[in-house]
Amino acid sequence: MEHFGVYIHIPFCRRKCFYCDFPSYAGEEALMGRYREALCREIAAQGSRCLQEGAARTVYIGGGTPTALFASDLLAVVAAVRSAFRLTGEEEFTVEANPGTVDAALLTHLRKAGVNRLSFGVQSFSQPLLRAIGRIHTAGEAEEAVRMAQGEGFRVSLDLMYGLPQQTLDDLKASVERAAALAVGHISVYGLAVEEGTPFARMEAEGRLALPTDDAAGDMYDYITEQLPHLGYRRYEISNYAKAGEESRHNLAYWQDVPYIGLGAAAHSYWQGRRTENEEDIRRYIACIEEGRAPAREEEPASRENHIEEFAFLALRTAEGIDKHRFRKKFETDIGEIYGEAIRRLKKAGLLEETASAIRLTKQGMKFGNRVFEEFLLERNGIYGEE
């Protein structure tokens, strides 16, 4: 192993958004100090273990809302990473941020500490929609935060959403136009999914969630996939668009089967072929670290079958698709030997295209990716391929 990624989870936020089912918690400020101490201890221990494995090419601090931490705690985490891990010297170091939780002083400190990329969860530039989904920032604060970050020299990514309650195509168009006018390098656009256990799920069950129709949401999707490339943002993954050279190297590593170490409560790791997940509950995570116990648990036993499926699913999310040579080198067999019949069916349906070197989703395949991914599930009885 020469290079790997580092992911750090900050499970705090100022207020839980109505659609969010991520492992993050509001109202737990009293735990932040102990969490920072425990996290820095885990960073030091894992960094020491990883020193012989190579250098970290990317670091990503996500959440939750990392910038909901007290500034001193967040900066301590950044310093702990730089102290514990060998970095490449050209690493991408990203921090997720909510526009309502940053100011000029924090951004200056983060930039001086070596952070070079910020990912802002904007979601919309419509003030009524921001209120409707539970965001704490205003559209004006989002624009101000982006401009401050750009002024400090950060590369900036922002997230938008579509399919939101009472959202119209005109609302989405206005948000895309404002995002592009800010000249950010990267835009991610996600369709709303109503997840179990969220306020939106309860509202939907009570008949109080006015979502766009499937046709209206489809029009929004079509607008995004047509307009963002027209504005200079290349679609390099199902939900991600970037100007040349502004792709998220950290996320690309996930999709390209690159190992990464996850640190903090609920963080996932993919290391030496094993996938593990840290204890999700903040208090139990802290207790594990304070008592000298490992917080990680194996998600499921590693197997060739799981590895093949994950390799295929993740690569297919990208514009480049599955590299046949990499597949053959990694699994010592041609992809056609395993997925030949599925590939033929999906090509006939117009969802896949194949070249001499790759297999990738068509434009229609990007829209109906879940149908394609289902075809790449292997039999669970130990036999590879199609019946």
C-alpha positions as CSV (number, residue, x, y, z in Angstrom):
1,M,0.0,0.0,0.0
2,E,1.5,3.3,-1.0
3,H,-1.3,5.8,-0.5
4,F,-4.6,5.8,1.4
5,G,-7.3,8.2,2.6
6,V,-8.3,9.3,6.1
7,Y,-11.9,10.0,7.1
8,I,-12.7,11.7,10.5
9,H,-16.3,11.8,11.7
10,I,-17.6,14.7,13.8
11,P,-21.1,13.6,15.1
12,F,-22.3,17.1,16.2
13,C,-24.6,19.6,14.6
14,R,-26.4,22.8,15.7
15,R,-29.8,21.4,14.6
16,K,-30.8,18.2,13.0
17,C,-32.1,18.8,9.4
18,F,-35.5,17.3,8.8
19,Y,-34.2,14.9,6.1
20,C,-31.0,13.7,7.8
21,D,-30.5,10.2,9.0
22,F,-26.7,10.5,9.3
23,P,-25.1,9.6,12.7
24,S,-25.1,13.2,14.1
25,Y,-26.6,14.8,17.1
26,A,-27.8,18.2,18.2
27,G,-27.7,19.5,21.8
28,E,-24.6,17.5,22.8
29,E,-22.2,20.4,23.2
30,A,-21.2,19.2,26.7
31,L,-19.6,16.2,25.1
32,M,-17.4,18.0,22.6
33,G,-14.4,18.4,24.8
34,R,-14.3,14.7,25.8
35,Y,-15.0,13.7,22.2
36,R,-12.1,15.8,20.9
37,E,-9.8,14.2,23.5
38,A,-10.9,10.7,22.6
39,L,-10.7,11.3,18.9
40,C,-7.2,12.8,19.1
41,R,-6.2,9.7,21.0
42,E,-7.6,7.4,18.3
43,I,-5.9,9.5,15.6
44,A,-2.5,9.2,17.4
45,A,-2.9,5.4,17.8
46,Q,-4.1,4.7,14.3
47,G,-1.6,7.2,12.7
48,S,1.3,5.3,14.4
49,R,-0.1,2.0,13.1
50,C,-0.4,3.4,9.5
51,L,3.1,4.9,9.3
52,Q,4.6,1.8,7.7
53,E,1.7,1.5,5.2
54,G,2.5,4.7,3.3
55,A,1.2,8.2,3.1
56,A,-2.3,9.7,3.4
57,R,-3.1,11.3,0.1
58,T,-6.5,12.7,1.2
59,V,-8.0,13.7,4.6
60,Y,-11.7,14.4,4.9
61,I,-13.3,15.7,8.1
62,G,-17.1,15.2,7.8
63,G,-20.2,14.8,9.9
64,G,-22.5,16.0,11.2
65,T,-21.1,19.5,11.0
66,P,-17.4,19.7,11.8
67,T,-17.6,23.5,12.1
68,A,-20.2,23.0,14.9
69,L,-17.3,22.1,17.1
70,F,-15.7,24.8,19.1
71,A,-12.9,26.3,16.9
72,S,-10.2,25.2,19.3
73,D,-11.4,21.6,19.2
74,L,-11.6,21.5,15.4
75,L,-8.2,23.0,15.1
76,A,-6.9,20.4,17.6
77,V,-8.2,17.6,15.5
78,V,-6.6,19.0,12.3
79,A,-3.3,19.3,14.2
80,A,-3.6,15.8,15.5
81,V,-4.0,14.4,12.0
82,R,-1.0,16.3,10.7
83,S,1.1,15.1,13.6
84,A,0.0,11.4,13.5
85,F,-0.1,10.6,9.8
86,R,2.6,10.8,7.1
87,L,1.1,13.1,4.4
88,T,2.2,13.4,0.8
89,G,2.9,17.1,0.9
90,E,0.3,17.5,-1.9
91,E,-2.6,16.1,0.0
92,E,-6.2,17.2,-0.4
93,F,-7.4,18.2,3.1
94,T,-11.2,18.8,3.3
95,V,-13.5,20.0,6.0
96,E,-17.3,19.9,5.7
97,A,-19.0,23.1,6.8
98,N,-22.4,24.6,7.4
99,P,-22.5,28.2,6.1
100,G,-24.2,29.2,9.4
101,T,-21.2,27.9,11.5
102,V,-18.2,29.7,10.0
103,D,-16.7,33.1,10.2
104,A,-13.6,34.8,8.8
105,A,-11.4,34.0,11.8
106,L,-12.2,30.3,11.7
107,L,-11.5,30.1,8.0
108,T,-8.2,31.9,8.4
109,H,-7.1,29.5,11.1
110,L,-8.2,26.4,9.1
111,R,-6.3,27.6,6.1
112,K,-3.1,28.3,8.1
113,A,-3.5,24.8,9.7
114,G,-3.2,23.2,6.3
115,V,-6.9,22.6,5.3
116,N,-7.2,23.4,1.6
117,R,-10.7,22.4,0.6
118,L,-14.1,23.2,2.1
119,S,-17.4,21.5,1.3
120,F,-20.5,23.6,2.1
121,G,-23.9,22.0,2.7
122,V,-26.0,24.8,1.0
123,Q,-28.8,22.6,-0.3
124,S,-30.8,25.5,-1.7
125,F,-30.6,29.3,-2.2
126,S,-34.3,29.6,-1.6
127,Q,-35.0,31.0,1.8
128,P,-38.5,29.3,2.2
129,L,-37.0,26.0,1.2
130,L,-34.1,26.3,3.6
131,R,-36.6,26.9,6.4
132,A,-38.7,24.0,5.2
133,I,-35.9,21.5,5.4
134,G,-34.5,22.7,8.8
135,R,-31.3,24.4,7.7
136,I,-29.9,27.0,10.1
137,H,-28.3,29.3,7.5
138,T,-29.8,31.8,5.1
139,A,-29.1,32.1,1.4
140,G,-27.1,35.3,2.0
141,E,-24.9,33.6,4.6
142,A,-24.2,30.8,2.2
143,E,-23.0,33.2,-0.5
144,E,-20.9,35.1,2.1
145,A,-19.3,31.9,3.4
146,V,-18.3,30.8,-0.1
147,R,-16.8,34.2,-0.9
148,M,-14.9,34.3,2.4
149,A,-13.5,30.8,1.7
150,Q,-12.5,31.7,-1.8
151,G,-10.8,34.8,-0.4
152,E,-8.7,32.6,1.9
153,G,-7.6,30.4,-1.0
154,F,-9.7,27.3,-0.4
155,R,-11.0,25.1,-3.1
156,V,-14.8,25.1,-2.6
157,S,-17.5,22.5,-3.1
158,L,-21.1,23.0,-2.4
159,D,-24.1,20.7,-2.1
160,L,-27.6,21.3,-3.6
161,M,-30.7,19.1,-3.3
162,Y,-33.7,18.6,-5.5
163,G,-37.1,17.0,-4.9
164,L,-37.6,19.0,-1.8
165,P,-41.1,19.7,-0.3
166,Q,-42.9,22.3,-2.4
167,Q,-39.7,22.8,-4.5
168,T,-40.3,23.8,-8.2
169,L,-38.1,23.6,-11.2
170,D,-37.8,27.4,-11.1
171,D,-36.5,27.1,-7.5
172,L,-33.9,24.7,-8.6
173,K,-32.8,26.7,-11.6
174,A,-32.3,29.8,-9.4
175,S,-30.1,27.8,-7.0
176,V,-28.0,26.3,-9.8
177,E,-27.5,29.7,-11.3
178,R,-26.5,31.3,-8.0
179,A,-24.1,28.4,-7.3
180,A,-22.5,28.8,-10.8
181,A,-22.3,32.6,-10.4
182,L,-20.1,32.0,-7.3
183,A,-17.6,30.2,-9.5
184,V,-17.2,27.3,-7.1
185,G,-15.1,24.4,-8.5
186,H,-17.4,21.6,-7.5
187,I,-21.2,21.0,-7.2
188,S,-22.9,17.9,-5.8
189,V,-26.6,17.5,-6.3
190,Y,-28.6,15.0,-4.4
191,G,-32.3,13.9,-4.8
192,L,-34.2,13.9,-1.5
193,A,-34.8,10.5,-0.1
194,V,-37.2,10.3,2.8
195,E,-35.4,8.1,5.3
196,E,-37.0,6.1,8.1
197,G,-36.8,7.8,11.5
198,T,-36.5,11.3,10.2
199,P,-38.9,14.2,10.8
200,F,-39.8,14.0,7.1
201,A,-40.7,10.4,7.4
202,R,-43.1,11.2,10.2
203,M,-44.5,14.1,8.3
204,E,-45.0,11.9,5.2
205,A,-46.8,9.3,7.3
206,E,-49.1,12.0,8.6
207,G,-49.8,13.3,5.1
208,R,-48.0,16.6,5.8
209,L,-45.1,16.4,3.4
210,A,-45.9,18.0,0.0
211,L,-43.2,16.5,-2.2
212,P,-42.9,17.1,-6.0
213,T,-44.5,14.5,-8.2
214,D,-42.2,11.9,-9.8
215,D,-42.5,13.7,-13.1
216,A,-41.6,17.0,-11.5
217,A,-38.6,15.5,-9.8
218,G,-37.6,13.8,-13.0
219,D,-37.7,17.2,-14.8
220,M,-35.4,18.6,-12.0
221,Y,-32.9,15.7,-12.5
222,D,-32.9,16.2,-16.3
223,Y,-32.3,20.0,-15.9
224,I,-29.3,19.3,-13.6
225,T,-27.7,16.8,-15.9
226,E,-28.1,19.1,-18.9
227,Q,-27.4,22.5,-17.3
228,L,-24.3,21.8,-15.1
229,P,-22.2,20.4,-18.0
230,H,-23.4,23.4,-20.1
231,L,-22.0,25.7,-17.2
232,G,-18.6,23.9,-17.3
233,Y,-19.1,21.3,-14.6
234,R,-18.3,17.8,-15.9
235,R,-20.3,15.0,-14.4
236,Y,-17.6,12.6,-13.1
237,E,-19.9,10.6,-10.8
238,I,-23.7,10.1,-10.5
239,S,-24.2,13.0,-8.1
240,N,-21.0,15.0,-8.6
241,Y,-20.0,17.7,-11.1
242,A,-16.7,19.6,-11.2
243,K,-14.6,22.0,-13.3
244,A,-11.4,20.5,-14.7
245,G,-9.1,19.5,-11.9
246,E,-11.6,20.3,-9.1
247,E,-12.9,16.7,-8.6
248,S,-12.9,15.5,-5.0
249,R,-9.9,13.3,-4.8
250,H,-11.1,11.8,-1.5
251,N,-14.4,10.7,-2.9
252,L,-12.8,9.4,-6.1
253,A,-10.6,7.2,-3.9
254,Y,-13.7,5.6,-2.4
255,W,-15.0,4.7,-5.9
256,Q,-11.6,3.5,-7.1
257,D,-11.1,0.9,-4.3
258,V,-8.4,2.8,-2.5
259,P,-8.0,1.9,1.2
260,Y,-9.0,4.4,3.9
261,I,-9.0,4.6,7.7
262,G,-12.0,6.0,9.5
263,L,-11.7,7.7,12.9
264,G,-14.3,8.9,15.3
265,A,-17.8,7.7,16.3
266,A,-19.6,5.9,13.4
267,A,-16.6,6.2,11.1
268,H,-16.1,3.4,8.5
269,S,-12.8,2.0,7.4
270,Y,-11.7,-0.1,4.4
271,W,-8.3,-1.4,5.4
272,Q,-6.4,-4.4,4.3
273,G,-9.5,-5.8,2.7
274,R,-11.7,-5.5,5.8
275,R,-14.6,-3.2,6.3
276,T,-15.1,-2.0,9.9
277,E,-17.4,0.5,11.6
278,N,-16.7,2.4,14.8
279,E,-19.1,2.5,17.7
280,E,-21.9,4.9,16.6
281,D,-23.0,6.2,20.0
282,I,-20.9,9.1,21.1
283,R,-20.8,8.2,24.8
284,R,-20.0,4.5,24.1
285,Y,-17.3,5.6,21.6
286,I,-15.7,7.9,24.2
287,A,-15.8,5.1,26.8
288,C,-14.1,2.7,24.4
289,I,-11.2,5.1,23.9
290,E,-10.9,6.1,27.5
291,E,-10.9,2.4,28.6
292,G,-8.4,1.4,26.0
293,R,-10.8,-0.7,24.0
294,A,-11.0,-0.7,20.2
295,P,-14.1,1.1,19.0
296,A,-14.2,-0.8,15.6
297,R,-16.4,-3.7,14.7
298,E,-16.2,-5.7,11.5
299,E,-19.2,-4.9,9.2
300,E,-19.2,-8.3,7.5
301,P,-16.6,-10.9,6.9
302,A,-14.4,-10.1,3.9
303,S,-14.9,-12.3,0.9
304,R,-14.0,-12.4,-2.8
305,E,-17.7,-12.1,-3.6
306,N,-18.2,-9.0,-1.6
307,H,-15.1,-7.4,-3.0
308,I,-16.2,-8.0,-6.6
309,E,-19.6,-6.6,-6.0
310,E,-18.3,-3.5,-4.2
311,F,-15.6,-2.9,-6.8
312,A,-18.3,-3.0,-9.6
313,F,-20.9,-0.9,-7.8
314,L,-18.5,1.9,-6.9
315,A,-16.7,2.0,-10.2
316,L,-20.0,2.1,-12.1
317,R,-20.9,5.3,-10.2
318,T,-18.2,7.2,-12.0
319,A,-18.1,8.5,-15.5
320,E,-15.1,6.3,-16.3
321,G,-16.9,3.1,-15.1
322,I,-15.2,-0.3,-14.6
323,D,-11.7,-0.5,-15.9
324,K,-11.4,-4.0,-17.4
325,H,-7.7,-4.2,-16.9
326,R,-7.9,-3.2,-13.2
327,F,-10.7,-5.7,-12.7
328,R,-8.6,-8.5,-14.4
329,K,-5.5,-7.6,-12.4
330,K,-7.3,-7.5,-9.1
331,F,-9.5,-10.6,-9.5
332,E,-7.4,-12.6,-11.9
333,T,-10.4,-13.1,-14.3
334,D,-12.1,-11.2,-17.0
335,I,-15.2,-9.3,-16.0
336,G,-17.1,-11.0,-18.8
337,E,-16.5,-14.4,-17.1
338,I,-18.5,-13.1,-14.1
339,Y,-20.9,-10.5,-15.4
340,G,-21.1,-11.3,-19.1
341,E,-24.9,-12.1,-19.3
342,A,-25.8,-9.1,-17.1
343,I,-23.7,-6.8,-19.2
344,R,-25.4,-8.1,-22.4
345,R,-28.8,-7.5,-21.0
346,L,-28.0,-4.0,-19.7
347,K,-26.4,-3.0,-23.0
348,K,-29.5,-4.1,-24.8
349,A,-31.6,-2.0,-22.5
350,G,-29.5,1.0,-23.2
351,L,-28.2,1.3,-19.6
352,L,-24.6,0.2,-20.2
353,E,-22.0,0.8,-22.9
354,E,-18.8,-1.1,-23.4
355,T,-15.4,-0.2,-25.0
356,A,-12.3,-2.2,-25.3
357,S,-11.1,-0.9,-21.9
358,A,-14.2,-0.1,-19.8
359,I,-17.8,-0.7,-19.0
360,R,-19.8,2.3,-17.9
361,L,-23.3,3.6,-17.4
362,T,-25.0,5.4,-20.3
363,K,-26.8,8.7,-19.7
364,Q,-30.0,6.6,-19.1
365,G,-28.0,4.2,-16.9
366,M,-27.0,7.1,-14.7
367,K,-30.6,8.0,-14.2
368,F,-31.6,4.4,-13.4
369,G,-28.4,3.3,-11.6
370,N,-30.2,1.1,-9.0
371,R,-31.6,-1.1,-11.8
372,V,-28.0,-1.6,-13.1
373,F,-26.5,-2.2,-9.6
374,E,-29.1,-4.9,-8.9
375,E,-27.9,-6.8,-11.9
376,F,-24.3,-6.8,-10.5
377,L,-25.4,-8.6,-7.3
378,L,-23.7,-12.0,-7.3
379,E,-25.4,-15.3,-6.2
380,R,-25.0,-15.8,-2.4
381,N,-24.4,-19.6,-2.8
382,G,-20.8,-19.2,-3.7
383,I,-21.3,-19.4,-7.5
384,Y,-20.2,-16.4,-9.5
385,G,-22.1,-15.2,-12.5
386,E,-25.6,-15.6,-13.9
387,E,-27.7,-18.7,-13.9
